[in-house]
């Protein structure tokens, strides 16, 4: 649970901005999106492997541009 308390002389916009940053940093939204549907372990392994391959390719591309 993420809490944000208003500081003295703080506007509602600043408070909302701080709250959004805390939510993003805590990873709540990504967890909710990930757990929205059930994914079997084999499917999860396949997705993670695909992500790793994509990440490796991206790193190689950035090194070629150096």
PQR file with spaces between the fields and no chain letter, atoms N, CA, C, O and H, PARSE charges and radii, in Angstrom:
ATOM       1  N    UNK     1       0.843   -1.176    0.000 -0.4000 1.5000
ATOM       2  CA   UNK     1       0.000    0.000    0.000 -0.0000 2.0000
ATOM       3  C    UNK     1       0.884    1.234    0.000  0.5500 1.7000
ATOM       4  O    UNK     1       1.787    1.355    0.828 -0.5500 1.4000
ATOM       5  N    UNK     2       0.634    2.132   -0.907 -0.4000 1.5000
ATOM       6  CA   UNK     2       1.434    3.340   -1.033 -0.0000 2.0000
ATOM       7  C    UNK     2       0.690    4.519   -0.430  0.5500 1.7000
ATOM       8  O    UNK     2      -0.466    4.778   -0.765 -0.5500 1.4000
ATOM       9  H    UNK     2      -0.100    2.034   -1.580  0.4000 1.0000
ATOM      10  N    UNK     3       1.364    5.226    0.460 -0.4000 1.5000
ATOM      11  CA   UNK     3       0.776    6.395    1.104 -0.0000 2.0000
ATOM      12  C    UNK     3       1.599    7.628    0.767  0.5500 1.7000
ATOM      13  O    UNK     3       2.826    7.568    0.675 -0.5500 1.4000
ATOM      14  H    UNK     3       2.303    5.016    0.732  0.4000 1.0000
ATOM      15  N    UNK     4       0.906    8.747    0.583 -0.4000 1.5000
ATOM      16  CA   UNK     4       1.563   10.030    0.390 -0.0000 2.0000
ATOM      17  C    UNK     4       0.780   11.046    1.208  0.5500 1.7000
ATOM      18  O    UNK     4      -0.432   11.181    1.043 -0.5500 1.4000
ATOM      19  H    UNK     4      -0.090    8.796    0.658  0.4000 1.0000
ATOM      20  N    UNK     5       1.466   11.751    2.079 -0.4000 1.5000
ATOM      21  CA   UNK     5       0.821   12.760    2.901 -0.0000 2.0000
ATOM      22  C    UNK     5       1.173   14.140    2.360  0.5500 1.7000
ATOM      23  O    UNK     5       2.302   14.389    1.939 -0.5500 1.4000
ATOM      24  H    UNK     5       2.451   11.640    2.213  0.4000 1.0000
ATOM      25  N    UNK     6       0.195   15.022    2.379 -0.4000 1.5000
ATOM      26  CA   UNK     6       0.407   16.358    1.833 -0.0000 2.0000
ATOM      27  C    UNK     6       1.346   17.145    2.739  0.5500 1.7000
ATOM      28  O    UNK     6       1.216   17.138    3.963 -0.5500 1.4000
ATOM      29  H    UNK     6      -0.722   14.819    2.721  0.4000 1.0000
ATOM      30  N    UNK     7       2.279   17.810    2.110 -0.4000 1.5000
ATOM      31  CA   UNK     7       3.248   18.638    2.834 -0.0000 2.0000
ATOM      32  C    UNK     7       2.696   20.052    2.957  0.5500 1.7000
ATOM      33  O    UNK     7       1.812   20.443    2.195 -0.5500 1.4000
ATOM      34  H    UNK     7       2.385   17.816    1.115  0.4000 1.0000
ATOM      35  N    UNK     8       3.210   20.816    3.907 -0.4000 1.5000
ATOM      36  CA   UNK     8       2.739   22.215    4.023 -0.0000 2.0000
ATOM      37  C    UNK     8       3.036   22.985    2.726  0.5500 1.7000
ATOM      38  O    UNK     8       4.116   22.866    2.148 -0.5500 1.4000
ATOM      39  H    UNK     8       3.929   20.499    4.525  0.4000 1.0000
ATOM      40  N    UNK     9       2.063   23.762    2.296 -0.4000 1.5000
ATOM      41  CA   UNK     9       2.162   24.595    1.088 -0.0000 2.0000
ATOM      42  C    UNK     9       2.411   23.785   -0.183  0.5500 1.7000
ATOM      43  O    UNK     9       3.021   24.295   -1.123 -0.5500 1.4000
ATOM      44  H    UNK     9       1.186   23.859    2.766  0.4000 1.0000
ATOM      45  N    UNK    10       1.950   22.530   -0.228 -0.4000 1.5000
ATOM      46  CA   UNK    10       2.114   21.699   -1.416 -0.0000 2.0000
ATOM      47  C    UNK    10       0.800   21.667   -2.189  0.5500 1.7000
ATOM      48  O    UNK    10      -0.266   21.469   -1.605 -0.5500 1.4000
ATOM      49  H    UNK    10       1.455   22.116    0.536  0.4000 1.0000
ATOM      50  N    UNK    11       0.878   21.860   -3.495 -0.4000 1.5000
ATOM      51  CA   UNK    11      -0.333   21.841   -4.310 -0.0000 2.0000
ATOM      52  C    UNK    11      -0.786   20.405   -4.550  0.5500 1.7000
ATOM      53  O    UNK    11      -0.028   19.459   -4.337 -0.5500 1.4000
ATOM      54  H    UNK    11       1.744   22.021   -3.970  0.4000 1.0000
ATOM      55  N    UNK    12      -2.024   20.257   -4.993 -0.4000 1.5000
ATOM      56  CA   UNK    12      -2.578   18.940   -5.284 -0.0000 2.0000
ATOM      57  C    UNK    12      -1.830   18.289   -6.453  0.5500 1.7000
ATOM      58  O    UNK    12      -1.647   17.071   -6.475 -0.5500 1.4000
ATOM      59  H    UNK    12      -2.640   21.026   -5.166  0.4000 1.0000
ATOM      60  N    UNK    13      -1.403   19.097   -7.416 -0.4000 1.5000
ATOM      61  CA   UNK    13      -0.654   18.564   -8.560 -0.0000 2.0000
ATOM      62  C    UNK    13       0.681   17.963   -8.121  0.5500 1.7000
ATOM      63  O    UNK    13       1.068   16.891   -8.587 -0.5500 1.4000
ATOM      64  H    UNK    13      -1.552   20.086   -7.398  0.4000 1.0000
ATOM      65  N    UNK    14       1.379   18.655   -7.226 -0.4000 1.5000
ATOM      66  CA   UNK    14       2.657   18.154   -6.729 -0.0000 2.0000
ATOM      67  C    UNK    14       2.457   16.867   -5.934  0.5500 1.7000
ATOM      68  O    UNK    14       3.249   15.931   -6.034 -0.5500 1.4000
ATOM      69  H    UNK    14       1.065   19.526   -6.847  0.4000 1.0000
ATOM      70  N    UNK    15       1.392   16.836   -5.149 -0.4000 1.5000
ATOM      71  CA   UNK    15       1.079   15.643   -4.359 -0.0000 2.0000
ATOM      72  C    UNK    15       0.797   14.459   -5.276  0.5500 1.7000
ATOM      73  O    UNK    15       1.294   13.356   -5.045 -0.5500 1.4000
ATOM      74  H    UNK    15       0.748   17.597   -5.067  0.4000 1.0000
ATOM      75  N    UNK    16       0.006   14.687   -6.308 -0.4000 1.5000
ATOM      76  CA   UNK    16      -0.325   13.630   -7.258 -0.0000 2.0000
ATOM      77  C    UNK    16       0.921   13.142   -7.996  0.5500 1.7000
ATOM      78  O    UNK    16       1.074   11.944   -8.233 -0.5500 1.4000
ATOM      79  H    UNK    16      -0.398   15.583   -6.496  0.4000 1.0000
ATOM      80  N    UNK    17       1.797   14.054   -8.352 -0.4000 1.5000
ATOM      81  CA   UNK    17       3.040   13.705   -9.044 -0.0000 2.0000
ATOM      82  C    UNK    17       3.922   12.820   -8.156  0.5500 1.7000
ATOM      83  O    UNK    17       4.499   11.839   -8.625 -0.5500 1.4000
ATOM      84  H    UNK    17       1.672   15.027   -8.160  0.4000 1.0000
ATOM      85  N    UNK    18       4.022   13.176   -6.871 -0.4000 1.5000
ATOM      86  CA   UNK    18       4.811   12.364   -5.934 -0.0000 2.0000
ATOM      87  C    UNK    18       4.199   10.981   -5.769  0.5500 1.7000
ATOM      88  O    UNK    18       4.918    9.984   -5.704 -0.5500 1.4000
ATOM      89  H    UNK    18       3.554   13.973   -6.490  0.4000 1.0000
ATOM      90  N    UNK    19       2.863   10.919   -5.702 -0.4000 1.5000
ATOM      91  CA   UNK    19       2.175    9.644   -5.564 -0.0000 2.0000
ATOM      92  C    UNK    19       2.436    8.759   -6.770  0.5500 1.7000
ATOM      93  O    UNK    19       2.739    7.577   -6.610 -0.5500 1.4000
ATOM      94  H    UNK    19       2.279   11.729   -5.754  0.4000 1.0000
ATOM      95  N    UNK    20       2.326    9.302   -7.967 -0.4000 1.5000
ATOM      96  CA   UNK    20       2.564    8.526   -9.186 -0.0000 2.0000
ATOM      97  C    UNK    20       3.983    7.983   -9.225  0.5500 1.7000
ATOM      98  O    UNK    20       4.202    6.833   -9.606 -0.5500 1.4000
ATOM      99  H    UNK    20       2.080   10.262   -8.097  0.4000 1.0000
ATOM     100  N    UNK    21       4.949    8.810   -8.831 -0.4000 1.5000
ATOM     101  CA   UNK    21       6.343    8.360   -8.808 -0.0000 2.0000
ATOM     102  C    UNK    21       6.519    7.190   -7.843  0.5500 1.7000
ATOM     103  O    UNK    21       7.206    6.217   -8.153 -0.5500 1.4000
ATOM     104  H    UNK    21       4.771    9.744   -8.522  0.4000 1.0000
ATOM     105  N    UNK    22       5.890    7.293   -6.665 -0.4000 1.5000
ATOM     106  CA   UNK    22       5.999    6.212   -5.681 -0.0000 2.0000
ATOM     107  C    UNK    22       5.389    4.918   -6.207  0.5500 1.7000
ATOM     108  O    UNK    22       5.942    3.837   -6.008 -0.5500 1.4000
ATOM     109  H    UNK    22       5.331    8.083   -6.413  0.4000 1.0000
ATOM     110  N    UNK    23       4.246    5.035   -6.880 -0.4000 1.5000
ATOM     111  CA   UNK    23       3.569    3.855   -7.421 -0.0000 2.0000
ATOM     112  C    UNK    23       4.439    3.193   -8.478  0.5500 1.7000
ATOM     113  O    UNK    23       4.583    1.970   -8.483 -0.5500 1.4000
ATOM     114  H    UNK    23       3.797    5.914   -7.042  0.4000 1.0000
ATOM     115  N    UNK    24       5.021    3.987   -9.373 -0.4000 1.5000
ATOM     116  CA   UNK    24       5.878    3.438  -10.424 -0.0000 2.0000
ATOM     117  C    UNK    24       7.108    2.780   -9.814  0.5500 1.7000
ATOM     118  O    UNK    24       7.504    1.688  -10.224 -0.5500 1.4000
ATOM     119  H    UNK    24       4.904    4.980   -9.369  0.4000 1.0000
ATOM     120  N    UNK    25       7.709    3.444   -8.837 -0.4000 1.5000
ATOM     121  CA   UNK    25       8.920    2.922   -8.209 -0.0000 2.0000
ATOM     122  C    UNK    25       8.653    1.620   -7.449  0.5500 1.7000
ATOM     123  O    UNK    25       9.508    0.735   -7.417 -0.5500 1.4000
ATOM     124  H    UNK    25       7.387    4.331   -8.504  0.4000 1.0000
ATOM     125  N    UNK    26       7.480    1.501   -6.843 -0.4000 1.5000
ATOM     126  CA   UNK    26       7.165    0.295   -6.078 -0.0000 2.0000
ATOM     127  C    UNK    26       6.835   -0.893   -6.982  0.5500 1.7000
ATOM     128  O    UNK    26       6.911   -2.041   -6.544 -0.5500 1.4000
ATOM     129  H    UNK    26       6.785    2.219   -6.869  0.4000 1.0000
ATOM     130  N    UNK    27       6.471   -0.629   -8.236 -0.4000 1.5000
ATOM     131  CA   UNK    27       6.192   -1.705   -9.177 -0.0000 2.0000
ATOM     132  C    UNK    27       4.808   -2.312   -9.037  0.5500 1.7000
ATOM     133  O    UNK    27       4.569   -3.428   -9.499 -0.5500 1.4000
ATOM     134  H    UNK    27       6.410    0.304   -8.592  0.4000 1.0000
ATOM     135  N    UNK    28       3.903   -1.596   -8.411 -0.4000 1.5000
ATOM     136  CA   UNK    28       2.554   -2.109   -8.183 -0.0000 2.0000
ATOM     137  C    UNK    28       1.826   -2.346   -9.508  0.5500 1.7000
ATOM     138  O    UNK    28       1.227   -3.402   -9.709 -0.5500 1.4000
ATOM     139  H    UNK    28       4.097   -0.690   -8.036  0.4000 1.0000
ATOM     140  N    UNK    29       1.877   -1.374  -10.398 -0.4000 1.5000
ATOM     141  CA   UNK    29       1.138   -1.487  -11.656 -0.0000 2.0000
ATOM     142  C    UNK    29       1.647   -2.626  -12.527  0.5500 1.7000
ATOM     143  O    UNK    29       0.858   -3.349  -13.136 -0.5500 1.4000
ATOM     144  H    UNK    29       2.363   -0.515  -10.235  0.4000 1.0000
ATOM     145  N    UNK    30       2.957   -2.782  -12.586 -0.4000 1.5000
ATOM     146  CA   UNK    30       3.501   -3.868  -13.409 -0.0000 2.0000
ATOM     147  C    UNK    30       3.102   -5.229  -12.844  0.5500 1.7000
ATOM     148  O    UNK    30       2.842   -6.168  -13.597 -0.5500 1.4000
ATOM     149  H    UNK    30       3.598   -2.194  -12.092  0.4000 1.0000
ATOM     150  N    UNK    31       3.056   -5.332  -11.523 -0.4000 1.5000
ATOM     151  CA   UNK    31       2.630   -6.578  -10.894 -0.0000 2.0000
ATOM     152  C    UNK    31       1.171   -6.873  -11.194  0.5500 1.7000
ATOM     153  O    UNK    31       0.810   -8.010  -11.498 -0.5500 1.4000
ATOM     154  H    UNK    31       3.267   -4.570  -10.911  0.4000 1.0000
ATOM     155  N    UNK    32       0.337   -5.853  -11.109 -0.4000 1.5000
ATOM     156  CA   UNK    32      -1.093   -6.031  -11.386 -0.0000 2.0000
ATOM     157  C    UNK    32      -1.304   -6.449  -12.833  0.5500 1.7000
ATOM     158  O    UNK    32      -2.083   -7.361  -13.109 -0.5500 1.4000
ATOM     159  H    UNK    32       0.630   -4.929  -10.863  0.4000 1.0000
ATOM     160  N    UNK    33      -0.619   -5.793  -13.753 -0.4000 1.5000
ATOM     161  CA   UNK    33      -0.753   -6.140  -15.168 -0.0000 2.0000
ATOM     162  C    UNK    33      -0.282   -7.572  -15.437  0.5500 1.7000
ATOM     163  O    UNK    33      -0.887   -8.299  -16.224 -0.5500 1.4000
ATOM     164  H    UNK    33       0.014   -5.052  -13.529  0.4000 1.0000
ATOM     165  N    UNK    34       0.798   -7.959  -14.776 -0.4000 1.5000
ATOM     166  CA   UNK    34       1.348   -9.295  -14.983 -0.0000 2.0000
ATOM     167  C    UNK    34       0.413  -10.378  -14.425  0.5500 1.7000
ATOM     168  O    UNK    34       0.302  -11.457  -15.005 -0.5500 1.4000
ATOM     169  H    UNK    34       1.290   -7.367  -14.137  0.4000 1.0000
ATOM     170  N    UNK    35      -0.250  -10.095  -13.312 -0.4000 1.5000
ATOM     171  CA   UNK    35      -1.105  -11.091  -12.665 -0.0000 2.0000
ATOM     172  C    UNK    35      -2.559  -11.015  -13.105  0.5500 1.7000
ATOM     173  O    UNK    35      -3.422  -11.686  -12.539 -0.5500 1.4000
ATOM     174  H    UNK    35      -0.160   -9.218  -12.840  0.4000 1.0000
ATOM     175  N    UNK    36      -2.826  -10.202  -14.107 -0.4000 1.5000
ATOM     176  CA   UNK    36      -4.198  -10.028  -14.572 -0.0000 2.0000
ATOM     177  C    UNK    36      -4.769  -11.333  -15.128  0.5500 1.7000
ATOM     178  O    UNK    36      -5.936  -11.657  -14.906 -0.5500 1.4000
ATOM     179  H    UNK    36      -2.125   -9.656  -14.567  0.4000 1.0000
ATOM     180  N    UNK    37      -3.938  -12.067  -15.848 -0.4000 1.5000
ATOM     181  CA   UNK    37      -4.338  -13.358  -16.393 -0.0000 2.0000
ATOM     182  C    UNK    37      -3.363  -14.420  -15.915  0.5500 1.7000
ATOM     183  O    UNK    37      -2.194  -14.133  -15.658 -0.5500 1.4000
ATOM     184  H    UNK    37      -2.990  -11.804  -16.029  0.4000 1.0000
ATOM     185  N    UNK    38      -3.851  -15.646  -15.797 -0.4000 1.5000
ATOM     186  CA   UNK    38      -2.991  -16.750  -15.382 -0.0000 2.0000
ATOM     187  C    UNK    38      -2.098  -17.161  -16.546  0.5500 1.7000
ATOM     188  O    UNK    38      -2.565  -17.347  -17.669 -0.5500 1.4000
ATOM     189  H    UNK    38      -4.800  -15.879  -16.006  0.4000 1.0000
ATOM     190  N    UNK    39      -0.816  -17.298  -16.263 -0.4000 1.5000
ATOM     191  CA   UNK    39       0.147  -17.767  -17.262 -0.0000 2.0000
ATOM     192  C    UNK    39       0.838  -18.988  -16.672  0.5500 1.7000
ATOM     193  O    UNK    39       1.383  -18.927  -15.570 -0.5500 1.4000
ATOM     194  H    UNK    39      -0.436  -17.147  -15.350  0.4000 1.0000
ATOM     195  N    UNK    40       0.815  -20.103  -17.411 -0.4000 1.5000
ATOM     196  CA   UNK    40       1.440  -21.325  -16.919 -0.0000 2.0000
ATOM     197  C    UNK    40       2.953  -21.132  -16.835  0.5500 1.7000
ATOM     198  O    UNK    40       3.509  -20.227  -17.457 -0.5500 1.4000
ATOM     199  H    UNK    40       0.372  -20.152  -18.306  0.4000 1.0000
ATOM     200  N    UNK    41       3.602  -21.979  -16.072 -0.4000 1.5000
ATOM     201  CA   UNK    41       5.050  -21.861  -15.886 -0.0000 2.0000
ATOM     202  C    UNK    41       5.807  -22.051  -17.194  0.5500 1.7000
ATOM     203  O    UNK    41       6.797  -21.365  -17.447 -0.5500 1.4000
ATOM     204  H    UNK    41       3.150  -22.715  -15.566  0.4000 1.0000
ATOM     205  N    UNK    42       5.348  -22.972  -18.018 -0.4000 1.5000
ATOM     206  CA   UNK    42       6.032  -23.202  -19.296 -0.0000 2.0000
ATOM     207  C    UNK    42       5.891  -21.978  -20.199  0.5500 1.7000
ATOM     208  O    UNK    42       6.839  -21.592  -20.883 -0.5500 1.4000
ATOM     209  H    UNK    42       4.543  -23.529  -17.812  0.4000 1.0000
ATOM     210  N    UNK    43       4.713  -21.377  -20.198 -0.4000 1.5000
ATOM     211  CA   UNK    43       4.496  -20.162  -20.995 -0.0000 2.0000
ATOM     212  C    UNK    43       5.355  -19.019  -20.460  0.5500 1.7000
ATOM     213  O    UNK    43       5.927  -18.253  -21.235 -0.5500 1.4000
ATOM     214  H    UNK    43       3.943  -21.691  -19.643  0.4000 1.0000
ATOM     215  N    UNK    44       5.442  -18.907  -19.148 -0.4000 1.5000
ATOM     216  CA   UNK    44       6.251  -17.859  -18.524 -0.0000 2.0000
ATOM     217  C    UNK    44       7.722  -18.018  -18.888  0.5500 1.7000
ATOM     218  O    UNK    44       8.398  -17.032  -19.182 -0.5500 1.4000
ATOM     219  H    UNK    44       4.977  -19.529  -18.519  0.4000 1.0000
ATOM     220  N    UNK    45       8.228  -19.265  -18.870 -0.4000 1.5000
ATOM     221  CA   UNK    45       9.622  -19.513  -19.261 -0.0000 2.0000
ATOM     222  C    UNK    45       9.857  -19.126  -20.710  0.5500 1.7000
ATOM     223  O    UNK    45      10.888  -18.542  -21.044 -0.5500 1.4000
ATOM     224  H    UNK    45       7.680  -20.066  -18.631  0.4000 1.0000
ATOM     225  N    UNK    46       8.899  -19.451  -21.569 -0.4000 1.5000
ATOM     226  CA   UNK    46       9.023  -19.129  -22.986 -0.0000 2.0000
ATOM     227  C    UNK    46       9.060  -17.606  -23.198  0.5500 1.7000
ATOM     228  O    UNK    46       9.857  -17.105  -23.991 -0.5500 1.4000
ATOM     229  H    UNK    46       8.062  -19.925  -21.298  0.4000 1.0000
ATOM     230  N    UNK    47       8.203  -16.887  -22.493 -0.4000 1.5000
ATOM     231  CA   UNK    47       8.168  -15.425  -22.606 -0.0000 2.0000
ATOM     232  C    UNK    47       9.466  -14.819  -22.086  0.5500 1.7000
ATOM     233  O    UNK    47      10.020  -13.913  -22.709 -0.5500 1.4000
ATOM     234  H    UNK    47       7.555  -17.294  -21.849  0.4000 1.0000
ATOM     235  N    UNK    48       9.955  -15.313  -20.946 -0.4000 1.5000
ATOM     236  CA   UNK    48      11.194  -14.784  -20.378 -0.0000 2.0000
ATOM     237  C    UNK    48      12.377  -15.034  -21.313  0.5500 1.7000
ATOM     238  O    UNK    48      13.246  -14.174  -21.460 -0.5500 1.4000
ATOM     239  H    UNK    48       9.505  -16.049  -20.440  0.4000 1.0000
ATOM     240  N    UNK    49      12.413  -16.197  -21.938 -0.4000 1.5000
ATOM     241  CA   UNK    49      13.485  -16.522  -22.871 -0.0000 2.0000
ATOM     242  C    UNK    49      13.436  -15.576  -24.071  0.5500 1.7000
ATOM     243  O    UNK    49      14.471  -15.106  -24.542 -0.5500 1.4000
ATOM     244  H    UNK    49      11.707  -16.896  -21.819  0.4000 1.0000
ATOM     245  N    UNK    50      12.239  -15.305  -24.553 -0.4000 1.5000
ATOM     246  CA   UNK    50      12.051  -14.393  -25.682 -0.0000 2.0000
ATOM     247  C    UNK    50      12.521  -12.975  -25.321  0.5500 1.7000
ATOM     248  O    UNK    50      13.159  -12.301  -26.130 -0.5500 1.4000
ATOM     249  H    UNK    50      11.398  -15.686  -24.170  0.4000 1.0000
ATOM     250  N    UNK    51      12.199  -12.533  -24.098 -0.4000 1.5000
ATOM     251  CA   UNK    51      12.636  -11.222  -23.625 -0.0000 2.0000
ATOM     252  C    UNK    51      14.154  -11.149  -23.536  0.5500 1.7000
ATOM     253  O    UNK    51      14.756  -10.143  -23.911 -0.5500 1.4000
ATOM     254  H    UNK    51      11.680  -13.080  -23.441  0.4000 1.0000
ATOM     255  N    UNK    52      14.772  -12.223  -23.036 -0.4000 1.5000
ATOM     256  CA   UNK    52      16.227  -12.256  -22.893 -0.0000 2.0000
ATOM     257  C    UNK    52      16.908  -12.161  -24.259  0.5500 1.7000
ATOM     258  O    UNK    52      17.897  -11.446  -24.417 -0.5500 1.4000
ATOM     259  H    UNK    52      14.283  -13.041  -22.732  0.4000 1.0000
ATOM     260  N    UNK    53      16.376  -12.882  -25.237 -0.4000 1.5000
ATOM     261  CA   UNK    53      16.947  -12.838  -26.585 -0.0000 2.0000
ATOM     262  C    UNK    53      16.843  -11.429  -27.154  0.5500 1.7000
ATOM     263  O    UNK    53      17.793  -10.919  -27.749 -0.5500 1.4000
ATOM     264  H    UNK    53      15.572  -13.464  -25.108  0.4000 1.0000
ATOM     265  N    UNK    54      15.683  -10.803  -26.968 -0.4000 1.5000
ATOM     266  CA   UNK    54      15.478   -9.442  -27.461 -0.0000 2.0000
ATOM     267  C    UNK    54      16.442   -8.462  -26.788  0.5500 1.7000
ATOM     268  O    UNK    54      16.987   -7.569  -27.437 -0.5500 1.4000
ATOM     269  H    UNK    54      14.912  -11.217  -26.485  0.4000 1.0000
ATOM     270  N    UNK    55      16.645   -8.642  -25.472 -0.4000 1.5000
ATOM     271  CA   UNK    55      17.549   -7.777  -24.716 -0.0000 2.0000
ATOM     272  C    UNK    55      18.985   -7.927  -25.206  0.5500 1.7000
ATOM     273  O    UNK    55      19.699   -6.936  -25.361 -0.5500 1.4000
ATOM     274  H    UNK    55      16.202   -9.367  -24.945  0.4000 1.0000
ATOM     275  N    UNK    56      19.413   -9.185  -25.452 -0.4000 1.5000
ATOM     276  CA   UNK    56      20.770   -9.445  -25.945 -0.0000 2.0000
ATOM     277  C    UNK    56      20.978   -8.813  -27.319  0.5500 1.7000
ATOM     278  O    UNK    56      22.015   -8.203  -27.579 -0.5500 1.4000
ATOM     279  H    UNK    56      18.833   -9.990  -25.327  0.4000 1.0000
ATOM     280  N    UNK    57      19.991   -8.962  -28.191 -0.4000 1.5000
ATOM     281  CA   UNK    57      20.085   -8.371  -29.533 -0.0000 2.0000
ATOM     282  C    UNK    57      20.179   -6.852  -29.454  0.5500 1.7000
ATOM     283  O    UNK    57      20.951   -6.234  -30.187 -0.5500 1.4000
ATOM     284  H    UNK    57      19.149   -9.458  -27.981  0.4000 1.0000
ATOM     285  N    UNK    58      19.394   -6.255  -28.566 -0.4000 1.5000
ATOM     286  CA   UNK    58      19.414   -4.802  -28.419 -0.0000 2.0000
ATOM     287  C    UNK    58      20.776   -4.319  -27.934  0.5500 1.7000
ATOM     288  O    UNK    58      21.278   -3.299  -28.405 -0.5500 1.4000
ATOM     289  H    UNK    58      18.767   -6.757  -27.971  0.4000 1.0000
ATOM     290  N    UNK    59      21.376   -5.051  -26.993 -0.4000 1.5000
ATOM     291  CA   UNK    59      22.708   -4.692  -26.494 -0.0000 2.0000
ATOM     292  C    UNK    59      23.758   -4.782  -27.586  0.5500 1.7000
ATOM     293  O    UNK    59      24.643   -3.932  -27.676 -0.5500 1.4000
ATOM     294  H    UNK    59      20.968   -5.880  -26.610  0.4000 1.0000
ATOM     295  N    UNK    60      23.659   -5.819  -28.423 -0.4000 1.5000
ATOM     296  CA   UNK    60      24.604   -5.978  -29.517 -0.0000 2.0000
ATOM     297  C    UNK    60      24.474   -4.838  -30.516  0.5500 1.7000
ATOM     298  O    UNK    60      25.476   -4.346  -31.036 -0.5500 1.4000
ATOM     299  H    UNK    60      22.940   -6.510  -28.350  0.4000 1.0000
ATOM     300  N    UNK    61      23.249   -4.419  -30.784 -0.4000 1.5000
ATOM     301  CA   UNK    61      23.016   -3.320  -31.733 -0.0000 2.0000
ATOM     302  C    UNK    61      23.615   -2.017  -31.214  0.5500 1.7000
ATOM     303  O    UNK    61      24.188   -1.249  -31.987 -0.5500 1.4000
ATOM     304  H    UNK    61      22.435   -4.818  -30.362  0.4000 1.0000
ATOM     305  N    UNK    62      23.488   -1.760  -29.918 -0.4000 1.5000
ATOM     306  CA   UNK    62      24.016   -0.512  -29.361 -0.0000 2.0000
ATOM     307  C    UNK    62      25.553   -0.541  -29.365  0.5500 1.7000
ATOM     308  O    UNK    62      26.187    0.501  -29.530 -0.5500 1.4000
ATOM     309  H    UNK    62      23.022   -2.384  -29.290  0.4000 1.0000
ATOM     310  N    UNK    63      26.140   -1.700  -29.189 -0.4000 1.5000
ATOM     311  CA   UNK    63      27.602   -1.804  -29.235 -0.0000 2.0000
ATOM     312  C    UNK    63      28.140   -1.606  -30.633  0.5500 1.7000
ATOM     313  O    UNK    63      29.241   -1.085  -30.811 -0.5500 1.4000
ATOM     314  H    UNK    63      25.624   -2.547  -29.056  0.4000 1.0000
ATOM     315  N    UNK    64      27.366   -2.019  -31.634 -0.4000 1.5000
ATOM     316  CA   UNK    64      27.803   -1.825  -33.016 -0.0000 2.0000
ATOM     317  C    UNK    64      27.810   -0.357  -33.377  0.5500 1.7000
ATOM     318  O    UNK    64      28.621    0.073  -34.198 -0.5500 1.4000
ATOM     319  H    UNK    64      26.471   -2.442  -31.489  0.4000 1.0000
ATOM     320  N    UNK    65      26.921    0.422  -32.781 -0.4000 1.5000
ATOM     321  CA   UNK    65      26.818    1.848  -33.079 -0.0000 2.0000
ATOM     322  C    UNK    65      27.883    2.683  -32.397  0.5500 1.7000
ATOM     323  O    UNK    65      28.028    3.863  -32.713 -0.5500 1.4000
ATOM     324  H    UNK    65      26.262    0.072  -32.114  0.4000 1.0000
ATOM     325  N    UNK    66      28.635    2.102  -31.468 -0.4000 1.5000
ATOM     326  CA   UNK    66      29.661    2.866  -30.742 -0.0000 2.0000
ATOM     327  C    UNK    66      30.843    3.209  -31.582  0.5500 1.7000
ATOM     328  O    UNK    66      31.778    3.848  -31.100 -0.5500 1.4000
ATOM     329  H    UNK    66      28.517    1.143  -31.211  0.4000 1.0000
